């Protein structure tokens, strides 16, 4: 049986331009630092991968250069869907400067999304976020002007609203 273990360099080659990358971890724990550092290194050296959509639930990094900050380069990511932005000032700058679409979605909802995707469900339904900035009618979690796509929508089931 062929081994499923591959080198760090080969793992980065799997990530194509315009891919969706989901990253796990919490602060400095459980984050795949070597992989995200290698993604950054490849982008800075070769310009690939690029135009990534980055999804993460909890903040990851050291508020400087580690963790999610490896993705903080114009062109490396074009869309960021995050649950906690405090530890990633380089991603914050991309959002503030309108250099990437940016969303803030509750980190618990993103964690449930991961679970629902793994279960093959068509989406995540929750009351969390109703009547807050996450509610589609109040911005849908969009953080800047370049973010125009609605990724959150209000639905009605048995006369009750959900996102």
N, CA and C atoms as a LAMMPS dump frame, in Angstrom:
ITEM: TIMESTEP
0
ITEM: NUMBER OF ATOMS
489
ITEM: BOX BOUNDS ff ff ff
-5.0000000000000000e+02 5.0000000000000000e+02
-5.0000000000000000e+02 5.0000000000000000e+02
-5.0000000000000000e+02 5.0000000000000000e+02
ITEM: ATOMS id mol type element x y z
1 1 1 N 0.839 -1.178 0
2 1 2 C 0 0 0
3 1 3 C 0.887 1.244 0
4 2 1 N 0.563 2.172 -0.866
5 2 2 C 1.339 3.396 -1
6 2 3 C 1.111 4.306 0.209
7 3 1 N 2.182 4.873 0.711
8 3 2 C 2.091 5.774 1.862
9 3 3 C 1.378 7.068 1.478
10 4 1 N 0.576 7.576 2.389
11 4 2 C -0.116 8.845 2.172
12 4 3 C 0.678 10.02 2.73
13 5 1 N 1.836 9.746 3.289
14 5 2 C 2.688 10.798 3.834
15 5 3 C 3.491 11.411 2.694
16 6 1 N 3.442 12.74 2.601
17 6 2 C 4.192 13.44 1.556
18 6 3 C 5.047 14.525 2.199
19 7 1 N 5.988 15.024 1.445
20 7 2 C 6.884 16.06 1.96
21 7 3 C 6.149 17.389 2.089
22 8 1 N 6.725 18.274 2.877
23 8 2 C 6.167 19.61 3.046
24 8 3 C 6.068 20.318 1.698
25 9 1 N 7.122 20.258 0.906
26 9 2 C 7.135 20.914 -0.402
27 9 3 C 6.055 20.348 -1.325
28 10 1 N 5.899 19.03 -1.33
29 10 2 C 4.869 18.414 -2.172
30 10 3 C 3.461 18.771 -1.698
31 11 1 N 3.301 18.946 -0.387
32 11 2 C 1.972 19.31 0.123
33 11 3 C 1.554 20.688 -0.377
34 12 1 N 2.497 21.588 -0.539
35 12 2 C 2.186 22.937 -1.023
36 12 3 C 1.816 22.893 -2.508
37 13 1 N 2.439 22.003 -3.258
38 13 2 C 2.139 21.888 -4.693
39 13 3 C 0.706 21.427 -4.95
40 14 1 N 0.092 20.777 -3.981
41 14 2 C -1.3 20.335 -4.115
42 14 3 C -2.247 21.532 -4.132
43 15 1 N -1.848 22.619 -3.478
44 15 2 C -2.705 23.805 -3.376
45 15 3 C -2.605 24.599 -4.676
46 16 1 N -3.655 24.575 -5.441
47 16 2 C -3.705 25.289 -6.725
48 16 3 C -4.154 26.727 -6.514
49 17 1 N -3.855 27.589 -7.481
50 17 2 C -4.356 28.958 -7.441
51 17 3 C -5.877 28.93 -7.322
52 18 1 N -6.429 29.86 -6.588
53 18 2 C -7.879 30.018 -6.367
54 18 3 C -8.492 28.909 -5.519
55 19 1 N -7.676 28.156 -4.806
56 19 2 C -8.192 27.109 -3.918
57 19 3 C -8.792 27.716 -2.652
58 20 1 N -9.605 26.922 -1.985
59 20 2 C -10.109 27.262 -0.655
60 20 3 C -9.253 26.506 0.351
61 21 1 N -8.689 27.242 1.312
62 21 2 C -7.827 26.651 2.325
63 21 3 C -8.462 26.884 3.693
64 22 1 N -8.746 25.813 4.414
65 22 2 C -9.28 25.908 5.776
66 22 3 C -8.156 25.585 6.747
67 23 1 N -7.99 26.44 7.739
68 23 2 C -6.884 26.301 8.683
69 23 3 C -7.45 26.147 10.09
70 24 1 N -6.892 25.209 10.856
71 24 2 C -7.323 24.99 12.23
72 24 3 C -6.255 25.405 13.221
73 25 1 N -6.642 25.426 14.476
74 25 2 C -5.732 25.786 15.55
75 25 3 C -6.353 26.828 16.457
76 26 1 N -5.646 27.126 17.548
77 26 2 C -6.125 28.108 18.513
78 26 3 C -4.911 28.798 19.122
79 27 1 N -4.769 30.073 18.867
80 27 2 C -3.638 30.905 19.285
81 27 3 C -2.364 30.261 18.739
82 28 1 N -1.527 29.659 19.589
83 28 2 C -0.302 29.032 19.114
84 28 3 C -0.359 27.524 19.145
85 29 1 N -1.526 26.969 19.375
86 29 2 C -1.67 25.522 19.521
87 29 3 C -2.429 24.923 18.343
88 30 1 N -1.905 23.835 17.816
89 30 2 C -2.615 23.095 16.777
90 30 3 C -2.559 23.703 15.39
91 31 1 N -1.874 24.828 15.233
92 31 2 C -1.76 25.454 13.913
93 31 3 C -0.624 24.782 13.148
94 32 1 N -0.838 24.508 11.882
95 32 2 C 0.177 23.86 11.036
96 32 3 C 1.191 24.91 10.567
97 33 1 N 2.013 25.372 11.495
98 33 2 C 2.951 26.472 11.248
99 33 3 C 3.88 26.183 10.073
100 34 1 N 4.429 24.986 10.006
101 34 2 C 5.361 24.659 8.917
102 34 3 C 4.671 24.764 7.56
103 35 1 N 3.428 24.327 7.484
104 35 2 C 2.705 24.373 6.209
105 35 3 C 2.378 25.809 5.82
106 36 1 N 1.858 26.602 6.76
107 36 2 C 1.503 27.979 6.396
108 36 3 C 2.746 28.807 6.093
109 37 1 N 3.848 28.533 6.78
110 37 2 C 5.103 29.229 6.47
111 37 3 C 5.59 28.853 5.071
112 38 1 N 5.413 27.594 4.695
113 38 2 C 5.834 27.137 3.362
114 38 3 C 4.939 27.716 2.265
115 39 1 N 3.637 27.877 2.548
116 39 2 C 2.744 28.535 1.59
117 39 3 C 3.231 29.96 1.342
118 40 1 N 3.542 30.665 2.417
119 40 2 C 4.046 32.037 2.295
120 40 3 C 5.354 32.068 1.501
121 41 1 N 6.258 31.179 1.83
122 41 2 C 7.557 31.11 1.145
123 41 3 C 7.374 30.864 -0.354
124 42 1 N 6.505 29.936 -0.712
125 42 2 C 6.242 29.63 -2.116
126 42 3 C 5.639 30.834 -2.837
127 43 1 N 4.689 31.509 -2.184
128 43 2 C 4.068 32.684 -2.802
129 43 3 C 5.107 33.78 -3.03
130 44 1 N 5.941 34.042 -2.038
131 44 2 C 6.932 35.115 -2.17
132 44 3 C 8.004 34.78 -3.206
133 45 1 N 8.347 33.505 -3.346
134 45 2 C 9.388 33.098 -4.29
135 45 3 C 8.855 32.892 -5.709
136 46 1 N 7.692 32.25 -5.836
137 46 2 C 7.18 31.861 -7.154
138 46 3 C 5.867 32.539 -7.554
139 47 1 N 5.214 33.199 -6.599
140 47 2 C 3.92 33.821 -6.889
141 47 3 C 2.749 32.859 -6.828
142 48 1 N 3.009 31.637 -6.386
143 48 2 C 1.947 30.638 -6.244
144 48 3 C 2.097 29.919 -4.913
145 49 1 N 1.032 29.449 -4.338
146 49 2 C -0.341 29.638 -4.79
147 49 3 C -0.785 31.084 -4.59
148 50 1 N -1.827 31.477 -5.301
149 50 2 C -2.362 32.828 -5.141
150 50 3 C -3.881 32.802 -5.254
151 51 1 N -4.488 33.951 -4.973
152 51 2 C -5.946 34.108 -5.09
153 51 3 C -6.705 33.088 -4.231
154 52 1 N -6.151 32.782 -3.047
155 52 2 C -6.763 31.782 -2.18
156 52 3 C -7.94 32.365 -1.402
157 53 1 N -8.886 31.514 -1.068
158 53 2 C -9.908 31.826 -0.077
159 53 3 C -9.463 31.144 1.206
160 54 1 N -9.293 31.926 2.258
161 54 2 C -8.84 31.417 3.551
162 54 3 C -10.018 31.381 4.514
163 55 1 N -10.227 30.236 5.144
164 55 2 C -11.282 30.088 6.143
165 55 3 C -10.648 29.581 7.433
166 56 1 N -10.99 30.243 8.539
167 56 2 C -10.507 29.808 9.845
168 56 3 C -11.518 30.2 10.908
169 57 1 N -11.562 29.44 11.994
170 57 2 C -12.505 29.736 13.071
171 57 3 C -11.841 30.589 14.149
172 58 1 N -10.876 30.04 14.84
173 58 2 C -10.232 30.735 15.955
174 58 3 C -8.973 31.461 15.494
175 59 1 N -8.604 32.496 16.238
176 59 2 C -7.373 33.227 15.947
177 59 3 C -6.156 32.336 16.138
178 60 1 N -5.193 32.476 15.231
179 60 2 C -3.991 31.647 15.271
180 60 3 C -2.784 32.507 14.965
181 61 1 N -1.83 32.52 15.867
182 61 2 C -0.617 33.271 15.617
183 61 3 C -0.089 33.947 16.853
184 62 1 N 0.888 34.82 16.611
185 62 2 C 1.569 35.518 17.694
186 62 3 C 1.35 37.029 17.633
187 63 1 N 0.397 37.468 16.842
188 63 2 C 0.109 38.898 16.606
189 63 3 C 1.244 39.598 15.871
190 64 1 N 2.146 38.835 15.264
191 64 2 C 3.264 39.417 14.511
192 64 3 C 3.424 38.713 13.168
193 65 1 N 4.169 37.604 13.182
194 65 2 C 4.544 36.947 11.931
195 65 3 C 4.08 35.499 11.796
196 66 1 N 3.681 34.876 12.871
197 66 2 C 3.334 33.453 12.823
198 66 3 C 1.846 33.236 12.584
199 67 1 N 1.496 31.972 12.402
200 67 2 C 0.097 31.591 12.248
201 67 3 C -0.516 32.146 10.98
202 68 1 N -1.692 32.724 11.125
203 68 2 C -2.429 33.255 9.978
204 68 3 C -1.711 34.415 9.3
205 69 1 N -0.77 35.043 9.995
206 69 2 C -0.032 36.162 9.407
207 69 3 C 0.778 35.75 8.179
208 70 1 N 1.077 34.464 8.033
209 70 2 C 1.77 33.993 6.826
210 70 3 C 0.949 34.267 5.565
211 71 1 N -0.368 34.389 5.707
212 71 2 C -1.242 34.651 4.564
213 71 3 C -1.396 36.144 4.271
214 72 1 N -0.757 37.006 5.037
215 72 2 C -0.978 38.443 4.942
216 72 3 C -0.227 39.149 3.835
217 73 1 N -0.334 38.671 2.62
218 73 2 C 0.312 39.294 1.464
219 73 3 C -0.723 39.531 0.373
220 74 1 N -0.71 40.73 -0.174
221 74 2 C -1.629 41.061 -1.263
222 74 3 C -1.434 40.061 -2.401
223 75 1 N -2.519 39.466 -2.84
224 75 2 C -2.468 38.496 -3.932
225 75 3 C -2.444 37.054 -3.47
226 76 1 N -1.916 36.798 -2.292
227 76 2 C -1.908 35.424 -1.78
228 76 3 C -3.332 34.985 -1.445
229 77 1 N -4.07 35.848 -0.745
230 77 2 C -5.479 35.572 -0.458
231 77 3 C -6.339 36.655 -1.087
232 78 1 N -7.476 36.248 -1.623
233 78 2 C -8.417 37.221 -2.188
234 78 3 C -9.696 37.294 -1.361
235 79 1 N -9.925 36.271 -0.53
236 79 2 C -11.112 36.256 0.328
237 79 3 C -10.727 35.617 1.658
238 80 1 N -11.145 36.266 2.748
239 80 2 C -10.863 35.769 4.091
240 80 3 C -12.185 35.649 4.838
241 81 1 N -12.45 34.465 5.351
242 81 2 C -13.637 34.229 6.169
243 81 3 C -13.12 33.768 7.523
244 82 1 N -13.181 34.661 8.506
245 82 2 C -12.58 34.366 9.794
246 82 3 C -13.507 34.592 10.965
247 83 1 N -13.217 33.881 12.046
248 83 2 C -14.015 34.004 13.247
249 83 3 C -13.393 34.893 14.303
250 84 1 N -12.08 35.058 14.281
251 84 2 C -11.384 35.858 15.287
252 84 3 C -10.178 36.497 14.612
253 85 1 N -10.196 37.808 14.534
254 85 2 C -9.194 38.537 13.759
255 85 3 C -8.066 39.14 14.595
256 86 1 N -8.105 39.03 15.914
257 86 2 C -7.184 39.789 16.769
258 86 3 C -5.721 39.375 16.641
259 87 1 N -5.427 38.141 16.327
260 87 2 C -4.042 37.672 16.306
261 87 3 C -3.381 37.763 14.936
262 88 1 N -4.062 38.349 13.97
263 88 2 C -3.524 38.351 12.604
264 88 3 C -3.54 39.762 12.004
265 89 1 N -2.668 40.65 12.495
266 89 2 C -2.655 42.023 11.988
267 89 3 C -2.357 42.13 10.495
268 90 1 N -1.641 41.171 9.938
269 90 2 C -1.357 41.235 8.499
270 90 3 C -2.613 40.959 7.675
271 91 1 N -3.479 40.076 8.154
272 91 2 C -4.765 39.873 7.489
273 91 3 C -5.666 41.078 7.717
274 92 1 N -5.623 41.638 8.918
275 92 2 C -6.408 42.842 9.212
276 92 3 C -6.08 43.943 8.213
277 93 1 N -4.79 44.118 7.937
278 93 2 C -4.361 45.171 7.005
279 93 3 C -4.923 44.932 5.609
280 94 1 N -4.908 43.684 5.148
281 94 2 C -5.498 43.385 3.838
282 94 3 C -6.971 43.78 3.817
283 95 1 N -7.679 43.493 4.898
284 95 2 C -9.103 43.839 4.972
285 95 3 C -9.298 45.351 5.028
286 96 1 N -8.544 46.017 5.874
287 96 2 C -8.674 47.473 6.031
288 96 3 C -8.355 48.191 4.729
289 97 1 N -7.345 47.708 4.016
290 97 2 C -6.918 48.334 2.758
291 97 3 C -7.731 47.857 1.552
292 98 1 N -8.772 47.074 1.769
293 98 2 C -9.61 46.539 0.687
294 98 3 C -8.812 45.724 -0.32
295 99 1 N -7.78 45.041 0.14
296 99 2 C -6.96 44.214 -0.744
297 99 3 C -7.406 42.753 -0.733
298 100 1 N -8.427 42.461 0.048
299 100 2 C -9.047 41.131 0.066
300 100 3 C -10.47 41.293 0.57
301 101 1 N -11.365 40.482 0.037
302 101 2 C -12.706 40.431 0.607
303 101 3 C -12.566 39.858 2.015
304 102 1 N -13.362 40.37 2.95
305 102 2 C -13.193 39.942 4.337
306 102 3 C -14.539 39.815 5.039
307 103 1 N -14.687 38.711 5.746
308 103 2 C -15.905 38.428 6.506
309 103 3 C -15.527 38.071 7.936
310 104 1 N -16.379 38.449 8.874
311 104 2 C -16.251 38.016 10.257
312 104 3 C -17.505 37.221 10.599
313 105 1 N -17.324 35.937 10.781
314 105 2 C -18.411 35.013 11.091
315 105 3 C -18.088 34.4 12.459
316 106 1 N -19.064 34.193 13.339
317 106 2 C -18.757 33.625 14.653
318 106 3 C -17.931 32.342 14.554
319 107 1 N -16.892 32.266 15.399
320 107 2 C -15.993 31.118 15.294
321 107 3 C -16.702 29.799 15.583
322 108 1 N -17.693 29.798 16.442
323 108 2 C -18.455 28.572 16.689
324 108 3 C -19.226 28.121 15.463
325 109 1 N -19.739 29.077 14.707
326 109 2 C -20.468 28.745 13.478
327 109 3 C -19.509 28.151 12.448
328 110 1 N -18.319 28.73 12.33
329 110 2 C -17.341 28.174 11.388
330 110 3 C -16.958 26.755 11.806
331 111 1 N -16.792 26.52 13.099
332 111 2 C -16.499 25.159 13.578
333 111 3 C -17.629 24.199 13.217
334 112 1 N -18.87 24.642 13.371
335 112 2 C -20.014 23.81 12.977
336 112 3 C -20.026 23.592 11.459
337 113 1 N -19.618 24.607 10.694
338 113 2 C -19.548 24.452 9.235
339 113 3 C -18.583 23.329 8.864
340 114 1 N -17.418 23.297 9.52
341 114 2 C -16.458 22.222 9.25
342 114 3 C -17.119 20.863 9.48
343 115 1 N -17.806 20.741 10.602
344 115 2 C -18.475 19.479 10.939
345 115 3 C -19.547 19.14 9.912
346 116 1 N -20.338 20.143 9.524
347 116 2 C -21.422 19.909 8.571
348 116 3 C -20.888 19.546 7.183
349 117 1 N -19.789 20.156 6.782
350 117 2 C -19.16 19.798 5.503
351 117 3 C -18.704 18.337 5.548
352 118 1 N -18.055 17.946 6.648
353 118 2 C -17.581 16.564 6.788
354 118 3 C -18.738 15.567 6.767
355 119 1 N -19.893 15.993 7.262
356 119 2 C -21.07 15.118 7.288
357 119 3 C -21.842 15.134 5.974
358 120 1 N -21.393 15.946 5.02
359 120 2 C -22.064 16.02 3.728
360 120 3 C -23.347 16.823 3.747
361 121 1 N -23.519 17.657 4.749
362 121 2 C -24.738 18.469 4.847
363 121 3 C -24.668 19.644 3.873
364 122 1 N -25.819 20.157 3.451
365 122 2 C -25.831 21.243 2.459
366 122 3 C -25.488 22.616 3.026
367 123 1 N -25.383 22.738 4.327
368 123 2 C -25.067 24.026 4.934
369 123 3 C -25.225 23.957 6.435
370 124 1 N -24.999 25.091 7.068
371 124 2 C -25.132 25.208 8.515
372 124 3 C -26.298 26.139 8.808
373 125 1 N -27.186 25.726 9.676
374 125 2 C -28.351 26.526 10.044
375 125 3 C -28.259 26.835 11.53
376 126 1 N -28.429 28.121 11.872
377 126 2 C -28.318 28.523 13.27
378 126 3 C -29.072 29.819 13.517
379 127 1 N -29.433 30.045 14.76
380 127 2 C -29.989 31.331 15.167
381 127 3 C -28.868 32.287 15.594
382 128 1 N -27.665 31.757 15.799
383 128 2 C -26.538 32.59 16.215
384 128 3 C -26.252 33.631 15.14
385 129 1 N -26.249 34.88 15.544
386 129 2 C -25.974 35.968 14.612
387 129 3 C -27.197 36.719 14.137
388 130 1 N -28.39 36.184 14.385
389 130 2 C -29.604 36.914 14.007
390 130 3 C -29.618 38.275 14.702
391 131 1 N -30.004 39.301 13.965
392 131 2 C -30.097 40.674 14.471
393 131 3 C -28.752 41.228 14.948
394 132 1 N -27.645 40.695 14.394
395 132 2 C -26.312 41.254 14.637
396 132 3 C -25.694 41.583 13.285
397 133 1 N -24.459 42.055 13.291
398 133 2 C -23.767 42.392 12.045
399 133 3 C -23.594 41.189 11.124
400 134 1 N -23.786 39.98 11.634
401 134 2 C -23.669 38.772 10.815
402 134 3 C -24.932 38.544 9.988
403 135 1 N -26.054 39.025 10.468
404 135 2 C -27.345 38.906 9.784
405 135 3 C -27.23 39.581 8.416
406 136 1 N -27.673 38.896 7.375
407 136 2 C -27.598 39.424 6.003
408 136 3 C -28.217 40.817 5.898
409 137 1 N -29.257 41.066 6.648
410 137 2 C -29.949 42.361 6.595
411 137 3 C -29.16 43.468 7.284
412 138 1 N -28.133 43.089 8.055
413 138 2 C -27.317 44.056 8.791
414 138 3 C -25.848 43.97 8.386
415 139 1 N -25.586 43.51 7.176
416 139 2 C -24.221 43.48 6.663
417 139 3 C -23.679 42.106 6.341
418 140 1 N -24.225 41.061 6.921
419 140 2 C -23.79 39.707 6.592
420 140 3 C -22.353 39.386 6.947
421 141 1 N -21.8 40.083 7.953
422 141 2 C -20.428 39.824 8.37
423 141 3 C -19.371 40.441 7.474
424 142 1 N -19.781 41.242 6.503
425 142 2 C -18.822 41.87 5.581
426 142 3 C -18.028 42.953 6.32
427 143 1 N -16.706 42.982 6.074
428 143 2 C -15.841 43.91 6.796
429 143 3 C -15.331 45.083 5.974
430 144 1 N -15.532 45.071 4.666
431 144 2 C -15.027 46.193 3.866
432 144 3 C -15.848 46.36 2.588
433 145 1 N -15.529 47.417 1.843
434 145 2 C -16.293 47.743 0.635
435 145 3 C -16.077 46.748 -0.499
436 146 1 N -14.925 46.098 -0.535
437 146 2 C -14.67 45.149 -1.628
438 146 3 C -15.416 43.828 -1.425
439 147 1 N -16.017 43.657 -0.273
440 147 2 C -16.743 42.434 0.043
441 147 3 C -18.211 42.635 -0.295
442 148 1 N -18.644 42.043 -1.398
443 148 2 C -20.01 42.268 -1.874
444 148 3 C -20.862 41.002 -1.9
445 149 1 N -20.244 39.851 -1.962
446 149 2 C -20.996 38.593 -2.047
447 149 3 C -21.649 38.263 -0.705
448 150 1 N -22.907 37.896 -0.74
449 150 2 C -23.603 37.45 0.466
450 150 3 C -23.299 35.979 0.701
451 151 1 N -22.623 35.679 1.806
452 151 2 C -22.367 34.277 2.151
453 151 3 C -23.27 33.822 3.297
454 152 1 N -24.008 34.766 3.883
455 152 2 C -24.973 34.476 4.939
456 152 3 C -26.339 34.889 4.426
457 153 1 N -27.318 34.036 4.624
458 153 2 C -28.667 34.445 4.235
459 153 3 C -29.667 34.032 5.305
460 154 1 N -30.736 34.794 5.37
461 154 2 C -31.822 34.51 6.299
462 154 3 C -32.758 33.505 5.638
463 155 1 N -33.082 32.449 6.372
464 155 2 C -34.049 31.468 5.883
465 155 3 C -35.159 31.319 6.92
466 156 1 N -36.276 30.793 6.484
467 156 2 C -37.423 30.612 7.366
468 156 3 C -37.824 29.143 7.362
469 157 1 N -37.887 28.559 8.544
470 157 2 C -38.336 27.177 8.707
471 157 3 C -39.421 27.183 9.783
472 158 1 N -40.607 26.739 9.429
473 158 2 C -41.733 26.699 10.373
474 158 3 C -41.947 28.048 11.057
475 159 1 N -41.932 29.101 10.253
476 159 2 C -42.153 30.468 10.731
477 159 3 C -41.104 30.95 11.731
478 160 1 N -39.915 30.361 11.694
479 160 2 C -38.81 30.814 12.54
480 160 3 C -37.632 31.158 11.65
481 161 1 N -36.967 32.276 11.983
482 161 2 C -35.816 32.715 11.196
483 161 3 C -34.531 32.05 11.666
484 162 1 N -33.695 31.749 10.683
485 162 2 C -32.364 31.194 10.923
486 162 3 C -31.407 31.818 9.921
487 163 1 N -30.125 31.734 10.22
488 163 2 C -29.094 32.123 9.259
489 163 3 C -28.452 30.851 8.742
